[in-house]
C-alpha cells in the first residue's frame, strides 16, 4: 500500500506535558495508560479542537 498524506488522521487527544498525540483508535499509548492510572479520565485530556 502506498503511503498517502491524505490518509493520515488528525489527532483527538494530546498529552499536555509532552505534546504527544493519539488518534483515539487502536492500542492506547503508555502515556494514556499512565494518565488513566493516575485517576484522570480520558475526556480531561486536551482534545484537538478541529476533531469532533
Backbone atoms as SQL, in Angstrom:
CREATE TABLE atoms (id INTEGER PRIMARY KEY, chain TEXT, resi INTEGER, resn TEXT, atom TEXT, x REAL, y REAL, z REAL);
INSERT INTO atoms VALUES
  (1, 'A', 1, 'UNK', 'N', 0.846, -1.178, 0.000),
  (2, 'A', 1, 'UNK', 'CA', 0.000, 0.000, 0.000),
  (3, 'A', 1, 'UNK', 'C', 0.892, 1.243, 0.000),
  (4, 'A', 2, 'UNK', 'N', 0.597, 2.135, -0.845),
  (5, 'A', 2, 'UNK', 'CA', 1.380, 3.361, -0.949),
  (6, 'A', 2, 'UNK', 'C', 0.949, 4.341, 0.136),
  (7, 'A', 3, 'UNK', 'N', 1.946, 4.973, 0.757),
  (8, 'A', 3, 'UNK', 'CA', 1.652, 5.940, 1.805),
  (9, 'A', 3, 'UNK', 'C', 1.112, 7.220, 1.175),
  (10, 'A', 4, 'UNK', 'N', 0.059, 7.732, 1.755),
  (11, 'A', 4, 'UNK', 'CA', -0.582, 8.929, 1.233),
  (12, 'A', 4, 'UNK', 'C', -0.863, 9.860, 2.408),
  (13, 'A', 5, 'UNK', 'N', -0.396, 11.078, 2.336),
  (14, 'A', 5, 'UNK', 'CA', -0.607, 12.024, 3.433),
  (15, 'A', 5, 'UNK', 'C', -2.087, 12.270, 3.710),
  (16, 'A', 6, 'UNK', 'N', -2.920, 12.070, 2.729),
  (17, 'A', 6, 'UNK', 'CA', -4.345, 12.312, 2.928),
  (18, 'A', 6, 'UNK', 'C', -4.990, 11.237, 3.794),
  (19, 'A', 7, 'UNK', 'N', -4.335, 10.091, 3.963),
  (20, 'A', 7, 'UNK', 'CA', -4.900, 9.029, 4.788),
  (21, 'A', 7, 'UNK', 'C', -4.576, 9.224, 6.263),
  (22, 'A', 8, 'UNK', 'N', -3.703, 10.156, 6.588),
  (23, 'A', 8, 'UNK', 'CA', -3.357, 10.414, 7.982),
  (24, 'A', 8, 'UNK', 'C', -4.553, 11.049, 8.690),
  (25, 'A', 9, 'UNK', 'N', -4.762, 10.624, 9.922),
  (26, 'A', 9, 'UNK', 'CA', -5.884, 11.147, 10.681),
  (27, 'A', 9, 'UNK', 'C', -5.400, 12.250, 11.617),
  (28, 'A', 10, 'UNK', 'N', -6.256, 13.191, 11.868),
  (29, 'A', 10, 'UNK', 'CA', -5.954, 14.221, 12.858),
  (30, 'A', 10, 'UNK', 'C', -6.026, 13.596, 14.238),
  (31, 'A', 11, 'UNK', 'N', -5.205, 14.080, 15.144),
  (32, 'A', 11, 'UNK', 'CA', -5.233, 13.528, 16.493),
  (33, 'A', 11, 'UNK', 'C', -6.474, 14.003, 17.228),
  (34, 'A', 12, 'UNK', 'N', -6.862, 13.204, 18.214),
  (35, 'A', 12, 'UNK', 'CA', -8.022, 13.541, 19.032),
  (36, 'A', 12, 'UNK', 'C', -7.582, 13.937, 20.443),
  (37, 'A', 13, 'UNK', 'N', -6.526, 13.304, 20.936),
  (38, 'A', 13, 'UNK', 'CA', -6.040, 13.570, 22.286),
  (39, 'A', 13, 'UNK', 'C', -4.589, 14.023, 22.230),
  (40, 'A', 14, 'UNK', 'N', -4.242, 14.912, 23.157),
  (41, 'A', 14, 'UNK', 'CA', -2.880, 15.427, 23.204),
  (42, 'A', 14, 'UNK', 'C', -2.393, 15.420, 24.648),
  (43, 'A', 15, 'UNK', 'N', -1.192, 14.934, 24.845),
  (44, 'A', 15, 'UNK', 'CA', -0.584, 14.925, 26.161),
  (45, 'A', 15, 'UNK', 'C', -0.160, 16.349, 26.496),
  (46, 'A', 16, 'UNK', 'N', -0.715, 16.939, 27.554),
  (47, 'A', 16, 'UNK', 'CA', -0.400, 18.338, 27.857),
  (48, 'A', 16, 'UNK', 'C', 1.047, 18.557, 28.302),
  (49, 'A', 17, 'UNK', 'N', 1.717, 17.514, 28.764),
  (50, 'A', 17, 'UNK', 'CA', 3.093, 17.655, 29.242),
  (51, 'A', 17, 'UNK', 'C', 4.115, 17.527, 28.120),
  (52, 'A', 18, 'UNK', 'N', 3.908, 16.560, 27.223),
  (53, 'A', 18, 'UNK', 'CA', 4.930, 16.279, 26.207),
  (54, 'A', 18, 'UNK', 'C', 4.525, 16.678, 24.796),
  (55, 'A', 19, 'UNK', 'N', 3.235, 16.869, 24.576),
  (56, 'A', 19, 'UNK', 'CA', 2.779, 17.205, 23.239),
  (57, 'A', 19, 'UNK', 'C', 2.529, 15.992, 22.360),
  (58, 'A', 20, 'UNK', 'N', 2.709, 14.781, 22.905),
  (59, 'A', 20, 'UNK', 'CA', 2.427, 13.571, 22.140),
  (60, 'A', 20, 'UNK', 'C', 0.940, 13.521, 21.822),
  (61, 'A', 21, 'UNK', 'N', 0.603, 12.931, 20.700),
  (62, 'A', 21, 'UNK', 'CA', -0.797, 12.867, 20.287),
  (63, 'A', 21, 'UNK', 'C', -1.234, 11.427, 20.059),
  (64, 'A', 22, 'UNK', 'N', -2.547, 11.229, 20.085),
  (65, 'A', 22, 'UNK', 'CA', -3.143, 9.922, 19.841),
  (66, 'A', 22, 'UNK', 'C', -4.469, 10.145, 19.135),
  (67, 'A', 23, 'UNK', 'N', -4.739, 9.354, 18.120),
  (68, 'A', 23, 'UNK', 'CA', -5.961, 9.476, 17.331),
  (69, 'A', 23, 'UNK', 'C', -7.182, 8.993, 18.118),
  (70, 'A', 24, 'UNK', 'N', -6.972, 8.049, 19.011),
  (71, 'A', 24, 'UNK', 'CA', -8.081, 7.515, 19.791),
  (72, 'A', 24, 'UNK', 'C', -8.518, 6.151, 19.320),
  (73, 'A', 25, 'UNK', 'N', -7.793, 5.599, 18.356),
  (74, 'A', 25, 'UNK', 'CA', -8.105, 4.271, 17.832),
  (75, 'A', 25, 'UNK', 'C', -6.906, 3.356, 18.048),
  (76, 'A', 26, 'UNK', 'N', -7.193, 2.083, 18.171),
  (77, 'A', 26, 'UNK', 'CA', -6.110, 1.124, 18.347),
  (78, 'A', 26, 'UNK', 'C', -5.631, 1.078, 19.786),
  (79, 'A', 27, 'UNK', 'N', -4.441, 0.521, 19.951),
  (80, 'A', 27, 'UNK', 'CA', -3.863, 0.352, 21.274),
  (81, 'A', 27, 'UNK', 'C', -3.545, 1.712, 21.901),
  (82, 'A', 28, 'UNK', 'N', -3.847, 1.822, 23.189),
  (83, 'A', 28, 'UNK', 'CA', -3.598, 3.080, 23.892),
  (84, 'A', 28, 'UNK', 'C', -2.100, 3.226, 24.141),
  (85, 'A', 29, 'UNK', 'N', -1.562, 4.415, 23.907),
  (86, 'A', 29, 'UNK', 'CA', -0.149, 4.648, 24.211),
  (87, 'A', 29, 'UNK', 'C', 0.094, 4.610, 25.720),
  (88, 'A', 30, 'UNK', 'N', 1.339, 4.412, 26.104),
  (89, 'A', 30, 'UNK', 'CA', 1.680, 4.333, 27.520),
  (90, 'A', 30, 'UNK', 'C', 1.309, 5.596, 28.279),
  (91, 'A', 31, 'UNK', 'N', 1.450, 6.756, 27.647),
  (92, 'A', 31, 'UNK', 'CA', 1.120, 7.990, 28.361),
  (93, 'A', 31, 'UNK', 'C', -0.371, 8.084, 28.666),
  (94, 'A', 32, 'UNK', 'N', -1.213, 7.493, 27.825),
  (95, 'A', 32, 'UNK', 'CA', -2.659, 7.469, 28.096),
  (96, 'A', 32, 'UNK', 'C', -2.943, 6.517, 29.257),
  (97, 'A', 33, 'UNK', 'N', -2.289, 5.356, 29.245),
  (98, 'A', 33, 'UNK', 'CA', -2.480, 4.401, 30.340),
  (99, 'A', 33, 'UNK', 'C', -2.006, 4.988, 31.665),
  (100, 'A', 34, 'UNK', 'N', -0.872, 5.695, 31.650),
  (101, 'A', 34, 'UNK', 'CA', -0.379, 6.340, 32.872),
  (102, 'A', 34, 'UNK', 'C', -1.346, 7.416, 33.348),
  (103, 'A', 35, 'UNK', 'N', -1.911, 8.150, 32.408),
  (104, 'A', 35, 'UNK', 'CA', -2.872, 9.215, 32.722),
  (105, 'A', 35, 'UNK', 'C', -4.092, 8.624, 33.430),
  (106, 'A', 36, 'UNK', 'N', -4.601, 7.500, 32.878),
  (107, 'A', 36, 'UNK', 'CA', -5.774, 6.867, 33.472),
  (108, 'A', 36, 'UNK', 'C', -5.451, 6.231, 34.821),
  (109, 'A', 37, 'UNK', 'N', -4.233, 5.662, 34.936),
  (110, 'A', 37, 'UNK', 'CA', -3.818, 5.046, 36.195),
  (111, 'A', 37, 'UNK', 'C', -3.738, 6.089, 37.308),
  (112, 'A', 38, 'UNK', 'N', -3.409, 7.308, 36.957),
  (113, 'A', 38, 'UNK', 'CA', -3.334, 8.400, 37.926),
  (114, 'A', 38, 'UNK', 'C', -4.720, 8.899, 38.338),
  (115, 'A', 39, 'UNK', 'N', -5.766, 8.347, 37.726),
  (116, 'A', 39, 'UNK', 'CA', -7.125, 8.718, 38.100),
  (117, 'A', 39, 'UNK', 'C', -7.731, 9.823, 37.256),
  (118, 'A', 40, 'UNK', 'N', -7.060, 10.200, 36.198),
  (119, 'A', 40, 'UNK', 'CA', -7.573, 11.251, 35.315),
  (120, 'A', 40, 'UNK', 'C', -8.330, 10.617, 34.150),
  (121, 'A', 41, 'UNK', 'N', -9.564, 11.001, 33.925),
  (122, 'A', 41, 'UNK', 'CA', -10.320, 10.424, 32.814),
  (123, 'A', 41, 'UNK', 'C', -9.819, 10.939, 31.465),
  (124, 'A', 42, 'UNK', 'N', -10.039, 10.133, 30.432),
  (125, 'A', 42, 'UNK', 'CA', -9.601, 10.490, 29.078),
  (126, 'A', 42, 'UNK', 'C', -10.208, 11.799, 28.602),
  (127, 'A', 43, 'UNK', 'N', -11.441, 12.057, 28.970),
  (128, 'A', 43, 'UNK', 'CA', -12.094, 13.261, 28.455),
  (129, 'A', 43, 'UNK', 'C', -11.490, 14.545, 29.016),
  (130, 'A', 44, 'UNK', 'N', -10.598, 14.437, 29.998),
  (131, 'A', 44, 'UNK', 'CA', -9.931, 15.613, 30.546),
  (132, 'A', 44, 'UNK', 'C', -8.618, 15.918, 29.807),
  (133, 'A', 45, 'UNK', 'N', -8.196, 14.993, 28.919),
  (134, 'A', 45, 'UNK', 'CA', -7.007, 15.269, 28.120),
  (135, 'A', 45, 'UNK', 'C', -7.338, 16.363, 27.128),
  (136, 'A', 46, 'UNK', 'N', -6.344, 17.108, 26.760),
  (137, 'A', 46, 'UNK', 'CA', -6.563, 18.173, 25.785),
  (138, 'A', 46, 'UNK', 'C', -6.987, 17.538, 24.478),
  (139, 'A', 47, 'UNK', 'N', -8.133, 17.927, 23.969),
  (140, 'A', 47, 'UNK', 'CA', -8.614, 17.405, 22.690),
  (141, 'A', 47, 'UNK', 'C', -8.346, 18.394, 21.593),
  (142, 'A', 48, 'UNK', 'N', -8.086, 17.883, 20.423),
  (143, 'A', 48, 'UNK', 'CA', -7.860, 18.729, 19.248),
  (144, 'A', 48, 'UNK', 'C', -9.173, 19.391, 18.872),
  (145, 'A', 49, 'UNK', 'N', -9.242, 20.703, 18.881),
  (146, 'A', 49, 'UNK', 'CA', -10.497, 21.395, 18.576),
  (147, 'A', 49, 'UNK', 'C', -10.973, 21.186, 17.145),
  (148, 'A', 50, 'UNK', 'N', -10.098, 20.758, 16.245),
  (149, 'A', 50, 'UNK', 'CA', -10.518, 20.552, 14.859),
  (150, 'A', 50, 'UNK', 'C', -11.149, 19.190, 14.673),
  (151, 'A', 51, 'UNK', 'N', -11.005, 18.285, 15.638),
  (152, 'A', 51, 'UNK', 'CA', -11.566, 16.943, 15.548),
  (153, 'A', 51, 'UNK', 'C', -12.822, 16.880, 16.387),
  (154, 'A', 52, 'UNK', 'N', -13.928, 16.462, 15.805),
  (155, 'A', 52, 'UNK', 'CA', -15.182, 16.376, 16.551),
  (156, 'A', 52, 'UNK', 'C', -15.586, 14.953, 16.746);
